[in-house]
Amino acid sequence: MTLHKKSPVGLLMIVGVGCLFELWAIAALIGGLYRVNWQVTELVHQYLLASGMIRPIHTVVDYYTHIKGIEYIICVLFFVAFVMFFRYIQKTSAPMTASAANIMQE
């Protein structure tokens, strides 16, 4: 049996698998919230700790390194945004020429 993109059986199977994943994700979310006494921020904190996105800071050097990393990310984002903004400002719809006659008329 082959599944084509437009066949009803294939569509039902894809929707069914999607629903199973959705139920699993909702059950995992509710279970996680139950373990942290229904505190969303604590659940997010636990996730960030478990995934290694945040680490406990024990020394001043750890803190300074963390802050410098964030500072470099902000600088790179600013440089990219500045170039995009400059190109947007410099974009003109038609080339403009200034001649002495046009300046004198104004």
Steps between C-alpha positions, in 0.01 A plus 500: 500500500649832397404827660450796273491856623134540414371162616259506796671205668840671491353823630324319786821320596698825505231675706483202736877499559489877552224463758700236686802729516277786618352286778850391607625861508198619701541211746871581541420868558230426756723245675786750515275773637366259763854417618587870549173582677341666194764776476571575134814705571650219708429253217675729251791539744532123538491455122771760445719340766450149360576606143814689606380837380562651842755394756540593863751782542744440786775755444538854375693369199206277404265799528730727297540236228122460480444875473773541234341225290164675512669832418663353188168360381337842545784667307469261206122550489547878508752492214264292285200721586700816426596378153140403423372836628762691300402317181133574569570870549716526188244330277342750260224449249651718227844651458504866594722754337567847626578773254564865557172591329294278732671639809448861394127444432437381855 
